[in-house]
Amino acid sequence: MKDTSKHQGLRNQLAKLLETKGITNKTVLDAIRKIPRHLFLDSSFEDFAYQDKAFPIGAGQTISQPYTVAFQSQLLEVKKEHKILEIGTGSGYQTAVLVAMGAKVYSVERQNELFKTTLALLPKLGIRPKHLSFGDGYKGLPNHAPFDSIIVTAGAPIIPKPLMAQLKIGGRLVIPLGKEEQIMTLLIRKNETQFEKHEFGDFRFVPLLENKN
């Protein structure tokens, strides 16, 4: 569990690269500089940790490309103490970035093996989300709702209705929509019944599966 000045240098380079790709939010870039991404990968793959690439982490899942993590985080417009629901904890890297940005993170993971690994890892790194749970992300976490924002880190064919219902008025839901390729989609809740929709180009994610625990 070593984090050296060499790793810090690589994170600084990664943050610079993300800036050239259009990430402008200082809080996002600071979190990318802070979180040791190499500790979320198997140590034999450490050399890949600070490349701007997705990487397999087991259970058919991936740790998202840093640009994707930064892009989704930027769309959320996180403020300190914001209550954020994350669907798809995965390796815990996106969770860690949001915690570093000052958010109170509630995260759901449907792969038990990944859930157990991440549950053990985060406290070792001093990263403390408010709530980690094993379950079906399609359902969200109604007992903890409403949320300031919701981030989905898997490709979804539709926007799950329970997630829309769990969003505060004025809240932001960021979700990659589509089957093979996804379009990054932002919904802003205007009132009880109306949502404003924005689309931000193509991304690739592992699928968000319903009732598959």
C-alpha positions as CSV (number, residue, x, y, z in Angstrom):
1,M,0.0,0.0,0.0
2,K,2.8,2.4,-0.9
3,D,2.1,5.8,-2.3
4,T,5.4,7.5,-3.3
5,S,6.5,10.9,-4.8
6,K,6.8,9.1,-8.1
7,H,3.1,8.2,-8.0
8,Q,2.3,11.8,-7.0
9,G,4.2,13.0,-10.1
10,L,2.2,10.6,-12.3
11,R,-1.0,11.9,-10.8
12,N,0.0,15.5,-11.5
13,Q,0.7,14.5,-15.1
14,L,-2.6,12.8,-15.4
15,A,-4.4,15.9,-14.1
16,K,-2.6,18.0,-16.7
17,L,-3.7,15.6,-19.4
18,L,-7.3,15.8,-18.3
19,E,-7.1,19.6,-18.4
20,T,-6.0,19.4,-22.0
21,K,-9.1,17.2,-22.6
22,G,-11.4,19.8,-21.2
23,I,-11.7,19.1,-17.5
24,T,-11.8,22.5,-15.9
25,N,-13.3,22.0,-12.4
26,K,-10.5,22.6,-9.9
27,T,-12.1,20.4,-7.2
28,V,-12.2,17.4,-9.7
29,L,-8.6,17.9,-10.7
30,D,-7.5,18.2,-7.1
31,A,-9.2,14.9,-6.3
32,I,-7.5,13.2,-9.3
33,R,-4.2,14.5,-7.9
34,K,-5.0,13.2,-4.5
35,I,-6.4,9.7,-4.9
36,P,-3.8,7.0,-5.4
37,R,-5.4,5.2,-8.4
38,H,-2.7,2.5,-8.4
39,L,-3.9,1.2,-5.1
40,F,-7.3,0.3,-6.7
41,L,-5.6,-2.0,-9.2
42,D,-3.8,-5.3,-8.7
43,S,-0.2,-4.4,-7.9
44,S,1.1,-6.2,-11.0
45,F,-0.7,-3.7,-13.1
46,E,0.6,-0.6,-11.3
47,D,2.3,0.7,-14.5
48,F,-1.2,1.2,-16.1
49,A,-2.7,3.1,-13.2
50,Y,-2.0,6.6,-14.4
51,Q,-2.6,6.1,-18.1
52,D,-5.9,7.6,-19.3
53,K,-7.4,4.1,-19.9
54,A,-10.1,1.9,-18.4
55,F,-8.8,-1.4,-16.9
56,P,-10.3,-4.8,-15.9
57,I,-10.7,-5.3,-12.1
58,G,-12.4,-8.7,-12.0
59,A,-16.1,-9.9,-11.9
60,G,-16.3,-8.7,-15.6
61,Q,-16.0,-5.1,-14.4
62,T,-13.6,-2.3,-15.1
63,I,-12.1,0.7,-13.3
64,S,-13.3,3.6,-15.5
65,Q,-10.9,5.7,-17.6
66,P,-9.8,8.7,-15.5
67,Y,-11.2,11.1,-18.1
68,T,-14.6,9.4,-17.7
69,V,-14.4,9.6,-13.9
70,A,-13.4,13.3,-14.1
71,F,-16.1,14.1,-16.8
72,Q,-18.9,12.5,-14.8
73,S,-17.7,14.2,-11.6
74,Q,-17.5,17.6,-13.3
75,L,-21.1,17.2,-14.6
76,L,-22.3,16.6,-11.0
77,E,-21.2,20.1,-9.9
78,V,-20.4,18.7,-6.5
79,K,-20.5,21.1,-3.5
80,K,-19.1,20.3,-0.1
81,E,-21.5,18.1,2.0
82,H,-23.6,17.2,-1.1
83,K,-25.4,13.9,-0.7
84,I,-24.5,11.8,-3.7
85,L,-25.9,8.3,-4.7
86,E,-23.4,6.3,-6.7
87,I,-24.7,3.3,-8.7
88,G,-21.9,0.8,-9.3
89,T,-19.2,1.1,-6.6
90,G,-16.8,-1.1,-8.6
91,S,-13.2,-0.6,-7.5
92,G,-14.2,2.3,-5.3
93,Y,-12.1,4.8,-7.3
94,Q,-15.0,7.0,-8.4
95,T,-16.3,6.8,-4.8
96,A,-12.9,8.0,-3.5
97,V,-12.8,10.9,-6.0
98,L,-16.3,12.1,-4.8
99,V,-15.3,11.8,-1.2
100,A,-12.1,13.8,-1.9
101,M,-14.4,16.4,-3.4
102,G,-16.2,16.8,-0.1
103,A,-19.3,14.8,-0.9
104,K,-21.3,12.4,1.4
105,V,-21.3,9.3,-0.8
106,Y,-23.9,6.5,-0.7
107,S,-22.8,3.7,-3.0
108,V,-24.4,0.5,-4.3
109,E,-22.6,-2.5,-5.9
110,R,-24.3,-5.6,-7.3
111,Q,-21.2,-7.8,-7.5
112,N,-20.6,-9.4,-4.1
113,E,-16.9,-10.1,-4.7
114,L,-16.2,-6.5,-5.7
115,F,-18.3,-5.2,-2.9
116,K,-16.3,-7.1,-0.3
117,T,-13.0,-6.1,-1.7
118,T,-13.9,-2.4,-1.9
119,L,-15.5,-2.4,1.5
120,A,-12.2,-3.6,2.9
121,L,-10.0,-1.3,0.8
122,L,-11.5,2.1,1.3
123,P,-11.0,2.4,5.1
124,K,-7.3,1.3,4.6
125,L,-6.9,4.3,2.4
126,G,-8.6,6.6,4.9
127,I,-11.6,7.0,2.5
128,R,-14.9,7.0,4.3
129,P,-18.1,7.1,2.2
130,K,-21.3,7.5,4.3
131,H,-22.8,4.2,3.2
132,L,-21.7,1.3,1.0
133,S,-24.3,-1.4,0.2
134,F,-24.6,-4.6,-1.8
135,G,-27.7,-4.6,-3.9
136,D,-29.6,-3.8,-7.1
137,G,-28.6,-0.3,-8.3
138,Y,-31.8,0.0,-10.4
139,K,-33.7,0.4,-7.1
140,G,-31.3,3.1,-5.7
141,L,-31.4,3.7,-1.9
142,P,-35.0,5.0,-1.2
143,N,-34.3,4.9,2.6
144,H,-31.5,7.5,2.2
145,A,-33.2,9.7,-0.5
146,P,-33.5,12.4,-1.6
147,F,-30.0,13.0,-3.1
148,D,-28.4,16.2,-4.3
149,S,-27.1,14.2,-7.2
150,I,-26.9,10.6,-8.6
151,I,-24.1,9.1,-10.7
152,V,-24.5,5.9,-12.6
153,T,-21.2,4.2,-13.6
154,A,-22.6,1.5,-15.9
155,G,-24.3,1.7,-19.2
156,A,-28.1,1.7,-18.9
157,P,-30.7,1.1,-21.7
158,I,-33.2,3.4,-19.9
159,I,-33.1,5.8,-16.9
160,P,-34.4,3.8,-13.9
161,K,-37.6,5.5,-12.6
162,P,-36.7,4.9,-8.9
163,L,-33.5,6.9,-9.4
164,M,-35.4,9.8,-10.9
165,A,-37.7,9.7,-7.9
166,Q,-34.8,9.8,-5.5
167,L,-33.4,13.1,-6.9
168,K,-33.9,16.4,-5.1
169,I,-35.5,19.2,-7.0
170,G,-32.6,21.0,-8.6
171,G,-30.6,17.8,-8.4
172,R,-28.5,16.3,-11.2
173,L,-28.5,12.7,-12.5
174,V,-25.5,11.7,-14.6
175,I,-26.0,8.4,-16.5
176,P,-24.5,6.7,-19.6
177,L,-27.5,5.8,-21.8
178,G,-27.5,3.1,-24.4
179,K,-26.8,-0.6,-25.0
180,E,-23.6,-1.1,-27.0
181,E,-22.3,2.5,-26.9
182,Q,-23.6,5.0,-24.4
183,I,-24.4,8.7,-24.6
184,M,-23.4,10.5,-21.4
185,T,-26.7,12.0,-20.3
186,L,-27.4,14.7,-17.6
187,L,-30.9,15.1,-16.2
188,I,-31.7,18.1,-14.0
189,R,-34.8,17.9,-11.9
190,K,-36.9,21.1,-12.4
191,N,-39.9,20.2,-10.2
192,E,-41.9,17.1,-9.1
193,T,-42.6,16.0,-12.7
194,Q,-40.2,17.8,-15.1
195,F,-36.6,17.0,-15.9
196,E,-34.3,18.9,-18.3
197,K,-32.1,16.6,-20.4
198,H,-28.6,17.3,-21.8
199,E,-26.4,14.9,-23.9
200,F,-22.6,14.8,-24.0
201,G,-21.3,12.4,-26.6
202,D,-20.3,8.8,-26.7
203,F,-18.7,6.7,-23.9
204,R,-18.3,2.9,-23.3
205,F,-19.3,1.3,-20.0
206,V,-20.1,-2.2,-18.7
207,P,-23.9,-2.8,-18.6
208,L,-26.1,-1.8,-15.7
209,L,-28.0,-5.0,-15.0
210,E,-31.3,-5.3,-13.1
211,N,-31.9,-8.0,-10.4
212,K,-28.6,-9.7,-11.1
213,N,-27.1,-10.2,-7.7
